[in-house]
Structure formats: structure tokens, C-alpha cells
Amino acid sequence: MSAPNPQQQTPLLDALRDRANQPHAPFYAPGHKGGQGISGPLIDLFGATVFRSDLPELPELDNLFNPEGAIAEAQELAAQAFGAQSTRFLANGSTCGIIAAILATCGPGDKIILPRNIHSSAISGLILSGAIPIFVSPEYNPDWDIANSITPEATAAALEQHPDAKAVMVVYPTYHGVCGDLRAIAQITHQYNIPLLADEAHGAHFNFHPNLPEPALSAGADLTVQSIHKTLGAMTQASMLHLKGDRINIQKLNKALQLVQSTSPSYILLASLDAARQQIALRGKELMAQTLQLAETARSRISQIPGLSVLEPLNTPGFAALDRTRLTVKVSDLGITGFAADEIMHSQLGVTAELPMLQHLTFIISLGNTESDIDNLVKACTFLEGRRKKEEGRRQNQLPHGFN
């Protein structure tokens, strides 16, 4: 008989469930006392059960900043599942993880190399740390109006010019699912014996199917921050920070996380990380296979609609791989902007994109999507094309006789 898979366990979720269901007299925060003081409209919306789990750092629930019990066990299971040496749960989103990564590696006046298309949280990290940014321009695709990754060559040039830099940070993948050659960037970075930090907010699912891009840690990143809520099954604002190797000062990182995380973290968010890890660790390949199939169906059907095109892997600098669960559809050839298309699809058709831009829309297809969602997306795209035909017909009818 085979030994049970430790990934079946949910130590933090179990501890929270047990404590929430234990009768007791609460004389501690939060003030609603297990939902007894919650307003009626809020209970009508969420139900009463969830508020029993809105608990603080009770002895049974461990402490996020000095974990020795349920949180420590949950983080260790997450590290195993995501291929890390150690993992930190984040209840303030990936934003706090990015800031902490910079604070842990850079002090006032220290240089850090990072791309121009870095997330705004990295700018906050620069402000709080006093670090000096050495910006590297990512490769630009004018046909699609999107930024790719920075290249290994650009990284090498920046490090050659600034050999005293304390870290390199990359975006992997970009919002559009574009991945650079992270393995080559890691090798170049490590020649200077400094850490490579990866904003992998949109790539938490990479470790769970071979047809997805290589995970950042596998490619050589020393630290990566993942928004588990963006592409996996955690609640909004629940993220993880993963570490591998010995180039990051753990004590500095822990202190930085204390600075940027709440001293009253939501155990509901933390427990959702534990549950999401269990789900993807046990069923990841199956769930990602289904997600990839849905994405391929959408990609194939939409690419056949006249006037629409779908972003595919391109043999251009800064574009080494594409996350195929990320669908970017160009609508500019229909004569409308991505913003206008988003407004039409959202308000009239009940289909909402993740990111509208001037020429295109980007959609996140995840383990939570269904075949019905894909059908509705395709119908919405077809509607946009039909709307263009009607508009062209109307203009033709308005032309004076003899003009066409």
C-alpha cells in the first residue's frame, strides 16, 4: 500500500475550520465576534458561515510572521508543490511581495536593473528602499502594440555598465503571456553573483503542465512572486513568494515582509492559499490540460472570424515563449479600439476582458472557465464583426448615387 500523498493535507484550512466551529466566548478582535455583529445586508450577500472564519492570530492558527504551526506546514507544502526551497504566504497581494523583494536586496543608493514595463509595485519598492533604478527597455512589437521581455543581451549590457548592481528584476510572463529567455538572463545575472527576482504574478500555473512555459524557479530565478488568485483557485489578494538558492538574505526578506504586510492578515485569504495549493498539486495536470484545451478552442474559433487576429508565438527578440492560456485578440482591424470593444462586450454581451488596450483585448482563461464561457466569448467576438458589417453597409447606403 502506497504512502499517502502529503499534498492531500490542508493544515491551515483544517485549523481554521476547527477553530471557527469551536464554541467559545470571544473577547478579541474582530469586533463582529464571529459574525454576531455583522450587518444584515452583508450577511444576506455572503451568508453567516464565512464570518465565523474571520479570525485573528489565535494560538491554534499560528502567526504569519513567526510561523511554527499550521502556517509553517502550509507554506512547506506550497514550497514542495511549486518547486521552491521555501515559500511565504502573502495576504497583501503580489504587490507586497515585489516591494519586499526589492527591500531585501537593495538599500539606499543601491542599483537594481529592471525593465521599463515593470509593475507599479516595483516603483513603490524603489521609493521605499531608496534604490536607484537602471531601466532596460523591453523589446517592442509595433504590429501588436505590446512590450515583450527584456533580452539577455540587454541584461548583459546593463550589468556590464553597472557591475555594482545588487539585483536584476524581470517580468515573467508579461500581462499578455509573453515570456523572455529567462534561463539565459539568469545565467548572465548569476555571473555577477547577484539574485534574479521574477515578477511571476501571471505565471502561478506554469509548474503544473509541460505545455506551459518553464516556471521561473526552474529557469534560474532566485525569488519569484506569484498571484495565486490570478490564474489558480485562491481568493483575490492571496499570493505567494517563493525562494530558491542562497542569494537572498532570508532575515532581510522576513523583516521586509513584516513591514509591508498587515499585522492582522486575513486567515480566510491565507486558508484559500492552502486550499488552492492542494487543488493544483493533486489535480494540476488535469486542470491545466482542460484549461489549455478551452484556450485552444477559443483561439481557433476566434482566429477564423474576419477582421480579428489572435496573438501567437513570434520569432522576435524578447519573445521566447507564450502562455497559451492568455488570449490576446486584435480588434483594430474592425475599425474600433480595444476600449470600445471592451465596453460593448461588457455592457451589452456580458463578456468581460482582463485588459483592454488601444488595438486589442486580453483575456485570462483559467481553471475556473467553462465551455459556456468560451462559447459566449466567441459569440461576442462574432457580434463585433457583425457590427462592423452593419456599419459598412450603413455608410454605403449613405453615399450619393454613383459612388461606391
C-alpha positions in Angstrom: 0.0 0.0 0.0 1.5 3.3 -1.1 2.1 6.1 1.4 -0.5 8.9 1.4 0.4 12.0 -0.6 1.2 14.8 1.8 -0.2 17.3 -0.8 -3.7 16.0 0.2 -3.3 17.8 3.5 -4.6 21.3 4.2 -3.2 22.1 7.6 -4.2 25.8 7.7 -7.6 25.3 6.2 -8.2 22.5 8.7 -7.1 24.6 11.7 -9.3 27.5 10.7 -12.3 25.2 10.2 -11.8 23.5 13.6 -11.3 26.8 15.4 -14.3 28.5 13.7 -16.6 25.7 14.7 -15.5 25.6 18.3 -18.0 27.2 20.7 -16.4 29.9 22.9 -16.8 33.4 24.2 -14.7 35.8 22.1 -13.2 38.8 23.8 -10.8 39.6 21.0 -10.9 41.3 17.6 -12.5 41.5 15.1 -15.4 43.3 16.6 -18.1 41.4 14.8 -17.3 38.3 17.0 -17.8 35.5 14.6 -20.5 37.3 12.6 -22.7 38.2 15.5 -22.1 41.9 14.9 -22.2 41.8 11.1 -24.9 43.9 9.4 -27.9 42.2 7.9 -27.2 43.3 4.3 -23.7 41.8 4.5 -25.0 38.5 5.8 -27.6 38.5 3.1 -24.8 38.8 0.5 -22.2 36.4 1.9 -24.1 34.2 4.3 -23.3 33.9 8.0 -20.8 31.0 7.8 -17.8 32.9 6.3 -17.7 35.3 9.2 -17.1 32.6 11.7 -13.8 32.0 9.9 -12.8 35.7 10.1 -10.4 35.1 13.0 -7.1 36.7 14.2 -3.8 35.1 15.3 -5.2 32.7 17.8 -2.7 30.1 19.1 -4.2 27.3 17.0 -3.9 29.4 13.8 -0.2 30.2 14.0 1.4 33.6 13.3 2.2 34.7 9.7 5.4 36.5 10.7 6.8 33.7 13.0 5.1 30.5 11.7 5.6 27.4 13.8 2.4 25.5 13.3 -0.4 25.4 10.7 1.0 28.2 8.6 4.5 26.8 8.6 3.1 23.4 7.5 1.0 25.0 4.8 4.0 27.0 3.4 6.2 23.9 3.4 3.6 22.0 1.3 3.4 25.0 -1.0 7.2 25.1 -1.5 7.1 21.4 -2.4 4.2 21.9 -4.9 5.8 25.0 -6.6 9.3 23.7 -6.7 10.7 26.2 -4.1 13.1 25.7 -1.2 10.8 27.9 0.9 7.6 29.8 0.5 5.9 32.8 2.1 2.2 33.4 2.1 1.1 36.9 1.1 -2.2 38.4 2.3 -1.4 41.8 0.7 -1.2 40.6 -2.9 1.9 40.2 -5.1 2.4 44.0 -4.6 3.8 43.4 -1.1 6.0 40.5 -2.4 7.6 42.7 -5.1 8.2 45.5 -2.6 9.7 43.1 -0.1 12.0 41.5 -2.7 13.5 44.9 -3.5 13.8 45.9 0.2 15.5 42.6 0.9 18.1 43.1 -1.8 18.6 46.8 -2.1 19.3 49.7 0.3 19.5 53.5 -0.3 21.7 54.2 -3.3 21.9 50.6 -4.4 21.3 49.9 -8.1 18.7 47.4 -9.4 18.3 46.5 -13.1 14.7 46.2 -14.2 12.5 46.6 -17.3 10.6 49.7 -18.2 7.3 47.7 -18.3 7.8 46.7 -14.6 4.6 46.7 -12.4 3.8 49.8 -10.4 4.6 47.9 -7.2 8.2 47.8 -8.1 8.2 51.6 -8.3 6.8 51.6 -4.7 9.7 49.3 -3.8 12.2 51.7 -5.3 10.7 54.6 -3.3 10.7 52.7 0.0 14.1 51.2 -0.5 15.9 54.3 -1.9 17.3 52.1 -4.6 18.4 53.5 -7.9 16.6 52.0 -10.9 18.7 51.1 -14.0 15.9 50.7 -16.5 16.2 48.4 -19.5 13.8 48.9 -22.4 11.9 45.7 -23.3 11.6 44.7 -26.9 8.5 46.3 -28.6 6.2 44.7 -31.1 4.7 47.6 -33.2 2.3 45.3 -35.1 0.6 44.4 -31.8 1.5 47.4 -29.7 2.8 45.3 -26.9 6.0 45.1 -25.0 7.9 41.8 -24.9 10.6 40.9 -22.3 14.0 42.4 -22.0 16.6 40.3 -23.8 19.7 38.5 -22.4 21.8 40.8 -24.5 20.2 43.9 -23.0 20.6 42.5 -19.5 24.3 41.7 -20.1 24.9 45.3 -21.4 23.2 46.8 -18.4 25.3 44.7 -16.0 28.5 45.4 -17.9 27.8 49.1 -17.5 26.6 48.8 -13.9 28.5 45.8 -12.4 27.8 47.1 -8.9 24.0 46.4 -9.3 22.6 44.4 -6.4 19.8 42.6 -8.2 18.0 42.1 -11.6 14.2 42.0 -11.7 12.2 40.8 -14.7 8.5 40.5 -15.6 7.8 36.8 -16.4 5.4 36.5 -18.1 4.0 39.8 -19.2 0.4 40.7 -18.9 -0.1 39.3 -22.5 1.6 36.0 -21.6 4.9 36.7 -23.3 8.0 35.1 -21.7 11.5 36.1 -22.4 14.6 33.9 -22.3 14.7 33.7 -18.5 17.2 30.9 -18.4 19.8 32.9 -20.3 19.0 36.0 -18.2 19.6 34.0 -15.0 22.9 32.7 -16.2 24.1 36.2 -17.0 22.8 37.6 -13.7 24.5 34.9 -11.7 27.8 35.7 -13.2 27.8 38.8 -11.1 26.7 36.7 -8.0 23.5 38.7 -7.6 19.9 37.5 -7.4 17.4 37.4 -10.2 13.9 38.4 -9.0 10.9 37.5 -11.0 7.5 39.2 -11.1 5.7 36.0 -12.0 2.3 37.3 -10.9 0.6 35.9 -14.0 2.5 32.6 -14.1 1.5 30.7 -11.0 0.1 27.8 -13.1 3.4 27.2 -15.1 4.6 24.4 -12.8 1.7 22.2 -13.5 1.7 21.3 -17.2 4.5 20.6 -19.7 2.8 22.6 -22.4 3.1 25.8 -20.4 6.2 28.0 -20.2 9.0 27.0 -17.9 8.5 28.2 -14.3 10.7 31.0 -13.2 12.4 29.0 -10.4 13.2 26.1 -12.8 14.7 28.7 -15.2 17.1 30.0 -12.5 15.2 32.8 -10.7 16.2 33.2 -7.0 12.9 34.7 -5.9 9.6 34.7 -7.6 6.3 36.3 -6.6 3.1 34.7 -7.9 -0.5 35.9 -7.7 -2.2 32.6 -6.9 -5.5 34.4 -7.2 -4.9 35.5 -10.8 -4.6 32.1 -12.5 -5.3 29.5 -9.8 -8.0 29.0 -7.2 -7.2 31.4 -4.4 -9.2 34.4 -3.3 -8.3 37.9 -4.6 -5.3 39.4 -2.9 -3.8 36.0 -2.0 -0.3 35.5 -3.3 2.9 33.6 -2.6 6.6 34.4 -2.6 9.0 31.5 -3.4 12.7 31.2 -2.8 15.4 29.0 -4.2 19.2 29.2 -3.7 21.2 31.2 -1.2 21.5 34.6 -2.8 18.6 36.2 -0.8 19.1 37.2 2.8 16.2 35.4 4.5 16.3 37.6 7.6 16.1 40.8 5.5 13.3 39.3 3.5 11.3 38.3 6.6 11.8 41.8 8.1 10.7 43.4 4.8 7.5 41.3 4.7 6.7 42.4 8.2 7.0 46.0 7.0 4.6 45.7 4.0 2.1 43.1 5.3 -0.7 43.8 7.7 -0.2 42.7 11.3 -3.8 41.5 11.1 -3.7 39.3 8.0 -6.9 37.7 6.8 -7.0 34.0 7.6 -9.7 33.5 5.1 -7.2 34.6 2.4 -4.4 32.6 3.9 -6.6 29.4 4.0 -7.5 30.0 0.4 -3.9 29.7 -0.5 -3.6 26.4 1.3 -6.7 25.1 -0.5 -5.6 26.3 -3.9 -2.2 24.7 -3.4 -3.9 21.3 -2.5 -6.1 21.6 -5.6 -3.4 22.3 -8.1 -0.9 19.9 -6.5 -3.3 17.0 -6.7 -5.1 17.8 -10.0 -2.8 20.3 -11.7 -2.0 18.5 -14.9 -5.7 17.6 -15.4 -7.0 21.1 -14.7 -4.3 22.7 -16.8 -5.0 20.3 -19.7 -8.6 21.3 -19.6 -7.7 25.0 -19.4 -5.3 24.7 -22.4 -8.0 22.9 -24.4 -10.5 25.7 -23.7 -7.9 28.2 -24.7 -7.1 26.4 -28.0 -10.8 26.2 -28.8 -11.2 29.9 -28.3 -8.0 30.7 -30.2 -9.0 28.5 -33.2 -12.6 29.8 -33.4 -11.8 33.5 -33.0 -8.9 33.4 -35.5 -11.5 32.4 -38.2 -13.6 35.5 -37.6 -12.9 38.1 -40.3 -11.2 41.2 -39.0 -9.9 39.6 -35.8 -6.5 38.1 -35.2 -5.0 36.3 -32.2 -1.5 36.7 -30.8 0.6 33.6 -31.5 4.2 32.9 -30.6 6.5 35.2 -32.6 10.1 34.7 -33.5 11.2 38.1 -32.3 13.6 39.3 -29.6 12.1 39.2 -26.1 9.5 36.6 -27.1 10.8 33.1 -26.2 7.5 31.5 -25.3 3.8 32.3 -24.9 1.4 31.2 -22.2 -1.4 29.9 -24.4 -4.0 30.3 -21.6 -3.6 34.0 -22.2 -5.6 35.1 -25.2 -5.0 38.5 -26.9 -7.3 39.4 -29.7 -6.6 42.3 -32.0 -9.8 44.3 -32.9 -8.3 47.4 -34.5 -8.9 46.0 -38.0 -12.6 46.2 -37.3 -12.2 50.0 -37.0 -12.7 50.1 -33.3 -10.4 50.4 -30.3 -9.9 47.7 -27.7 -11.5 50.1 -25.2 -14.6 50.5 -27.3 -14.8 46.7 -27.9 -14.5 46.1 -24.2 -17.3 48.5 -23.4 -19.6 46.8 -26.0 -18.7 43.3 -24.8 -19.1 44.1 -21.2 -22.2 46.2 -21.2 -24.2 44.6 -24.0 -23.0 41.0 -24.1 -21.9 40.1 -20.6 -18.3 39.2 -21.6 -15.5 41.0 -19.8 -11.9 41.1 -20.7 -9.0 41.3 -18.3 -7.1 44.1 -20.2 -8.4 46.3 -22.9 -5.8 48.3 -24.9 -5.8 50.6 -27.9 -5.6 47.8 -30.5 -6.6 44.6 -28.7 -8.2 42.9 -25.7 -6.5 40.3 -23.5 -8.5 37.5 -21.8 -7.4 35.2 -18.9 -8.5 31.7 -19.5 -8.1 29.7 -16.3 -9.2 26.6 -14.5 -12.4 28.4 -13.5 -13.6 28.9 -17.1 -16.1 26.7 -18.8 -17.1 25.7 -22.3 -20.1 28.0 -22.0 -17.7 30.9 -21.2 -15.8 30.2 -24.4 -19.0 30.0 -26.4 -20.0 33.4 -25.1 -16.6 34.8 -25.9 -16.7 33.6 -29.4 -20.3 34.9 -29.8 -19.2 38.3 -28.5 -16.3 38.4 -31.0 -18.7 37.4 -33.8 -21.0 40.2 -32.7 -18.2 42.7 -33.1 -17.5 41.6 -36.6 -21.2 41.7 -37.5 -21.4 45.2 -36.1 -18.6 46.3 -38.4 -20.5 44.8 -41.4 -23.7 46.7 -40.5 -21.7 49.9 -40.1 -20.1 49.4 -43.5 -23.5 48.8 -45.1 -24.9 51.8 -43.5 -22.1 54.0 -44.8 -22.5 52.5 -48.3 -26.2 53.4 -48.3 -25.5 57.0 -47.3 -23.2 57.5 -50.3 -24.6 59.6 -53.2 -25.7 57.7 -56.3 -22.8 56.6 -58.4 -20.3 56.5 -55.6 -19.2 53.2 -54.0 
